[in-house]
């Protein structure tokens, strides 16, 4: 169910979907945080009340990369931080989506000069937008680029990866690309980056069922979710496609949400103000 960076899907699952165990949903990783902040009148769910099944990925083998095309005006961190230079034009799907929110964090925490073009329906359309030169680039899952545009990663492609987000250390395949944490200049900026990275590090691909699913069916769904992600056939297919499978269970999801609730008050308030100030963009 596309729309508003998966906000529509989260609202539907929470309020409309059948509560008998036949309906489950996959959201953007930022949806729980957006729900906790609760400053968007379009949010119609409480993330603490979903029946969480788990996350397909803890991003252990992945990275969220800022990638730009060969002829982009901005090709380096220094150029991205030049306020008087051309902006880095990045595509995104919508508010609440990871590709809509993370560039705002890079702008305010790292000082990047970024202009966003939101409203693309999905990742395939953004791949095409980059190739058609409608935008300079986008924040992509590294695994998604490897699966869908491996030619972009060839040494002679001309594409540039400026940074990697949601990494405690540099991805082993990207040893020359700095992490966002390496680029922060203040303690407040670091706290903001760490809060913004939490959803990816703990719920990169979160699955949930609606509140109100009977306990026995909820437990069966949670057990089936983990069993499926340990299936040898699924893991082999994921490896072939370059998709990171590093599952977390329902308890891990619940703990992550509680951790976000009790993060630095300054970082939480900053994120709340940031999202509110850009709600109309």
C-alpha positions in Angstrom: 0.0 0.0 0.0 2.0 3.0 -1.2 1.5 6.5 0.1 3.2 9.1 2.3 6.3 7.0 2.9 4.3 4.0 4.3 2.4 6.3 6.7 -0.8 5.3 4.9 0.0 1.6 5.3 0.7 2.0 9.0 -2.5 3.9 9.6 -4.5 1.3 7.7 -2.9 -1.7 9.6 -3.5 0.0 12.9 -7.2 1.0 12.5 -8.8 -0.8 9.5 -7.0 -4.1 8.8 -8.6 -7.4 10.1 -7.4 -8.2 13.6 -7.6 -12.0 13.2 -4.0 -12.6 12.1 -4.6 -12.5 8.4 -3.2 -9.1 7.9 0.4 -8.0 8.5 2.4 -5.0 7.2 5.9 -3.8 6.4 6.6 -0.1 7.1 9.5 2.3 6.6 11.9 2.0 9.5 11.2 5.5 10.7 7.5 4.9 11.2 7.8 3.9 14.9 9.9 7.0 15.7 7.4 9.2 13.7 4.6 7.7 15.8 6.4 8.3 19.1 7.1 11.9 18.3 3.4 12.3 17.5 3.6 15.8 16.0 2.1 14.9 12.7 -1.8 15.1 12.6 -1.8 12.4 9.9 -0.3 9.8 12.3 -3.2 7.6 13.5 -1.3 4.9 15.4 0.7 4.2 18.6 3.8 2.2 17.7 3.8 0.7 21.2 0.5 -1.0 20.6 1.3 -2.8 17.3 1.9 -6.5 17.5 5.4 -6.5 16.3 6.6 -9.6 14.5 10.2 -8.5 14.1 12.6 -7.0 11.5 14.1 -8.8 8.5 17.3 -6.8 9.0 19.3 -5.2 11.7 21.4 -3.6 9.0 24.4 -5.7 10.1 25.5 -6.3 6.5 24.1 -3.2 5.0 24.5 0.6 5.0 22.4 3.5 4.0 24.5 5.4 1.5 24.3 8.9 0.0 25.0 8.3 -3.7 25.2 10.8 -6.5 25.5 10.5 -10.3 28.7 11.2 -12.1 27.9 14.6 -13.4 26.3 16.0 -10.2 27.6 19.4 -9.2 28.3 18.1 -5.7 30.7 15.2 -5.5 32.4 15.5 -2.1 31.7 16.2 1.6 33.4 19.6 1.3 31.2 20.6 -1.6 28.1 19.3 0.2 29.0 21.6 3.1 29.5 24.7 1.0 26.6 26.9 1.8 27.4 29.2 -1.1 27.7 26.4 -3.6 25.0 24.5 -5.5 22.7 22.4 -3.4 22.8 18.6 -3.5 19.4 17.7 -5.1 18.1 14.5 -3.6 15.0 12.5 -4.5 12.7 11.0 -1.9 9.2 9.4 -1.5 7.6 11.4 1.3 7.5 12.7 4.8 8.1 9.9 7.3 10.0 7.9 4.7 13.6 7.3 5.4 14.7 9.0 2.2 12.7 12.0 3.1 13.9 12.4 6.7 17.5 11.4 6.8 18.6 14.2 4.3 17.1 16.7 6.8 19.3 15.2 9.5 22.3 15.5 7.2 21.5 19.1 6.5 20.9 20.1 10.2 23.4 17.9 11.9 26.3 17.8 9.4 25.7 21.2 7.6 25.0 19.8 4.2 23.4 22.1 1.6 20.5 19.9 0.4 17.4 20.4 -1.7 14.8 17.7 -1.7 12.5 16.6 -4.4 9.8 14.5 -2.7 6.8 12.6 -4.1 8.4 9.8 -6.1 6.2 6.6 -5.7 9.0 4.1 -5.0 12.7 3.2 -5.3 12.5 2.0 -9.0 11.2 5.4 -10.0 14.0 7.1 -8.2 16.6 4.9 -9.8 15.2 6.1 -13.1 15.1 9.8 -11.9 18.8 9.7 -11.1 19.6 8.2 -14.5 17.4 10.8 -16.3 19.2 13.6 -14.4 16.0 14.8 -12.7 18.0 14.7 -9.4 21.6 14.4 -8.3 21.1 11.3 -6.2 19.4 9.8 -3.2 19.9 7.9 0.1 19.9 4.2 -0.9 20.3 0.9 0.9 23.7 -0.4 -0.2 22.1 -3.8 -0.7 19.5 -2.3 -3.0 22.1 -0.7 -5.3 24.0 -3.9 -5.4 20.9 -5.8 -6.4 19.3 -3.3 -8.8 22.1 -1.1 -10.2 25.3 -3.0 -9.7 26.8 -1.1 -12.6 26.7 2.0 -10.4 29.3 0.4 -8.1 31.9 -0.4 -10.7 35.1 1.6 -10.3 34.7 3.3 -13.7 31.0 4.2 -13.3 31.7 7.7 -12.1 29.1 7.4 -9.3 30.1 8.8 -5.9 29.2 7.5 -2.4 29.6 10.5 -0.1 28.8 8.9 3.3 27.3 5.9 4.9 24.5 6.2 7.5 23.4 3.7 10.2 26.8 2.3 10.6 28.7 2.1 13.9 31.8 1.5 11.8 32.5 1.6 8.1 31.1 -1.2 6.0 33.9 -3.6 5.0 33.0 -3.0 1.3 33.2 0.8 1.7 36.4 1.3 3.7 37.0 4.8 2.1 33.6 6.2 2.8 33.1 8.0 6.1 30.2 7.3 8.4 27.8 10.0 9.5 29.1 9.7 13.1 32.6 10.5 11.9 31.4 13.7 10.3 29.5 15.3 13.2 31.1 18.4 14.7 29.2 18.8 18.0 27.9 16.6 20.8 24.3 17.7 20.0 24.7 16.7 16.4 26.1 13.3 17.4 23.1 12.7 19.7 20.7 13.6 16.8 22.5 11.3 14.4 22.5 8.5 16.9 18.7 8.9 17.5 18.0 9.0 13.8 20.1 5.9 13.1 18.4 3.8 15.8 15.5 2.7 13.6 17.8 1.4 10.9 20.1 -0.3 13.4 17.3 -2.1 15.2 14.3 -2.2 12.8 15.5 -1.8 9.2 12.6 -3.8 7.7 9.9 -4.0 10.4 6.8 -6.2 10.2 3.8 -5.9 12.4 0.2 -7.0 12.8 -2.6 -4.8 14.1 -3.4 -4.3 17.8 -6.0 -6.7 19.0 -4.8 -9.9 17.3 -5.5 -12.8 19.8 -2.4 -13.7 21.8 -2.1 -17.2 20.4 -2.2 -16.0 16.8 0.2 -13.2 17.6 2.7 -15.7 19.1 2.3 -18.0 16.1 3.0 -15.1 13.7 6.1 -14.1 15.7 7.5 -17.6 15.8 6.7 -18.1 12.1 8.5 -14.8 11.2 11.7 -15.9 12.9 11.5 -19.4 11.5 11.1 -18.1 8.0 14.1 -15.9 8.3 16.2 -18.8 9.4 15.1 -20.9 6.4 18.1 -22.0 4.4 16.2 -21.5 1.1 15.2 -18.0 1.9 18.7 -17.1 3.0 20.2 -18.5 -0.1 17.8 -16.6 -2.3 18.5 -13.4 -0.3 22.3 -13.9 -0.7 21.8 -14.3 -4.5 19.8 -11.0 -4.6 22.2 -9.2 -2.3 19.5 -8.6 0.4 20.7 -8.4 4.0 19.0 -11.0 6.3 19.9 -10.4 9.9 16.6 -10.8 11.7 15.5 -9.4 15.1 12.5 -10.7 17.0 9.4 -9.0 18.5 11.1 -8.5 21.9 14.0 -6.7 20.2 11.6 -4.4 18.4 9.8 -3.6 21.7 13.1 -2.8 23.4 14.2 -0.6 20.6 11.0 1.4 20.8 11.4 1.9 24.6 15.0 3.0 24.1 13.9 5.7 21.7 11.3 6.8 24.2 14.1 7.3 26.8 16.8 8.8 24.6 18.4 12.2 25.2 15.6 14.7 25.8 17.5 17.3 23.7 17.8 15.0 20.7 14.2 13.9 21.0 12.9 17.4 21.2 15.2 18.5 18.3 13.8 15.7 16.2 10.3 16.6 17.1 10.9 20.3 16.1 12.7 19.3 13.0 9.9 17.1 11.7 7.3 19.7 12.6 9.1 22.5 10.9 9.3 20.6 7.6 5.9 19.0 7.7 4.7 21.2 4.9 7.7 20.7 2.6 
